């Protein structure tokens, strides 16, 4: 059991700043937009390719400074999500199943002791769109 790679990092903003943030990452930072999976397209925000990883920008509801409630996260790619579920259970670490499944992936979410969100994702097929 090991983490294979960082798959993506998600940053968040408010709905009033989303256009400025998307402009910043695309026009200022020069990142290339990529299509979001259909199941997530209605959530707003945008995804960008950064080498082999992606940057996901999403709209945060509520206080963006509240880490324990935030959607901001780092996503680690793993090769056996079931093993990680068992491992987290054995360590007494609560986790949450994916409530918006993405085709081609299985994933779960947990928080570190400081409240920072972590996603663990196993890719089942190479085409995630």
FENMOSUL-V819516 format. One record per pair of residues at least 24 apart in sequence whose ideal C-beta (glycine too) atoms are under 10 Angstrom apart, sorted by the first residue. I is the first residue (numbers start at 0). J is the second residue. If there is no record, write none. Layout:
i=I j=J
i=I j=J
//
This chain:
i=0 j=77
i=0 j=78
i=0 j=79
i=0 j=82
i=0 j=83
i=0 j=85
i=0 j=86
i=1 j=75
i=1 j=77
i=1 j=78
i=1 j=79
i=2 j=75
i=2 j=76
i=2 j=77
i=2 j=78
i=2 j=83
i=2 j=119
i=3 j=75
i=3 j=76
i=3 j=77
i=3 j=78
i=3 j=120
i=3 j=121
i=3 j=122
i=4 j=51
i=4 j=52
i=4 j=74
i=4 j=75
i=4 j=76
i=4 j=77
i=5 j=51
i=5 j=52
i=5 j=53
i=5 j=73
i=5 j=74
i=5 j=75
i=5 j=76
i=6 j=51
i=6 j=52
i=6 j=53
i=6 j=55
i=6 j=73
i=6 j=74
i=6 j=75
i=6 j=76
i=6 j=77
i=6 j=104
i=6 j=106
i=6 j=118
i=6 j=119
i=6 j=120
i=6 j=122
i=6 j=127
i=7 j=46
i=7 j=47
i=7 j=48
i=7 j=49
i=7 j=52
i=7 j=53
i=7 j=54
i=7 j=55
i=7 j=72
i=7 j=73
i=7 j=74
i=7 j=75
i=7 j=76
i=7 j=118
i=7 j=120
i=8 j=49
i=8 j=52
i=8 j=53
i=8 j=54
i=8 j=55
i=8 j=56
i=8 j=71
i=8 j=72
i=8 j=73
i=8 j=74
i=9 j=44
i=9 j=46
i=9 j=53
i=9 j=54
i=9 j=55
i=9 j=56
i=9 j=57
i=9 j=69
i=9 j=70
i=9 j=71
i=9 j=72
i=9 j=73
i=9 j=74
i=9 j=116
i=9 j=118
i=10 j=44
i=10 j=54
i=10 j=55
i=10 j=56
i=10 j=57
i=10 j=59
i=10 j=63
i=10 j=69
i=10 j=70
i=10 j=71
i=10 j=72
i=11 j=44
i=11 j=55
i=11 j=56
i=11 j=57
i=11 j=58
i=11 j=59
i=11 j=60
i=11 j=63
i=11 j=69
i=11 j=70
i=11 j=71
i=11 j=72
i=12 j=43
i=12 j=44
i=12 j=56
i=12 j=57
i=12 j=58
i=12 j=59
i=12 j=63
i=12 j=71
i=13 j=58
i=13 j=59
i=13 j=60
i=13 j=61
i=13 j=62
i=13 j=63
i=14 j=43
i=14 j=44
i=14 j=58
i=14 j=59
i=14 j=60
i=15 j=58
i=16 j=58
i=16 j=59
i=16 j=63
i=17 j=43
i=17 j=44
i=17 j=45
i=17 j=56
i=17 j=57
i=17 j=58
i=17 j=59
i=20 j=44
i=20 j=45
i=20 j=56
i=20 j=57
i=20 j=58
i=21 j=45
i=21 j=47
i=21 j=56
i=23 j=56
i=24 j=49
i=24 j=54
i=24 j=56
i=25 j=56
i=28 j=54
i=30 j=54
i=30 j=56
i=32 j=56
i=33 j=127
i=33 j=128
i=34 j=128
i=35 j=101
i=35 j=127
i=35 j=128
i=36 j=99
i=36 j=100
i=36 j=101
i=36 j=102
i=36 j=103
i=36 j=104
i=36 j=127
i=36 j=128
i=37 j=101
i=37 j=102
i=37 j=128
i=38 j=99
i=38 j=100
i=38 j=101
i=38 j=102
i=39 j=99
i=39 j=101
i=42 j=70
i=42 j=99
i=44 j=70
i=52 j=76
i=53 j=127
i=65 j=114
i=66 j=110
i=66 j=111
i=66 j=113
i=66 j=114
i=66 j=115
i=66 j=116
i=67 j=110
i=67 j=113
i=67 j=114
i=67 j=115
i=67 j=116
i=68 j=110
i=68 j=114
i=68 j=116
i=69 j=110
i=69 j=114
i=69 j=115
i=69 j=116
i=70 j=108
i=70 j=116
i=70 j=118
i=71 j=115
i=71 j=116
i=72 j=108
i=72 j=109
i=72 j=110
i=72 j=115
i=72 j=116
i=72 j=117
i=72 j=118
i=73 j=115
i=73 j=116
i=73 j=117
i=73 j=118
i=74 j=104
i=74 j=106
i=74 j=108
i=74 j=116
i=74 j=117
i=74 j=118
i=74 j=119
i=74 j=120
i=75 j=106
i=75 j=117
i=75 j=118
i=75 j=119
i=75 j=120
i=76 j=104
i=76 j=106
i=76 j=118
i=76 j=119
i=76 j=120
i=76 j=121
i=76 j=122
i=77 j=105
i=77 j=106
i=77 j=107
i=77 j=119
i=77 j=120
i=77 j=121
i=77 j=122
i=78 j=121
i=78 j=122
i=79 j=121
i=80 j=104
i=80 j=105
i=80 j=106
i=80 j=107
i=80 j=119
i=80 j=120
i=80 j=121
i=80 j=122
i=80 j=123
i=81 j=105
i=81 j=121
i=82 j=121
i=83 j=107
i=83 j=109
i=83 j=119
i=83 j=120
i=83 j=121
i=84 j=119
i=86 j=119
i=87 j=119
i=92 j=117
i=94 j=119
i=101 j=127
i=101 j=128
i=102 j=126
i=102 j=127
i=102 j=128
i=103 j=127
i=103 j=128
//
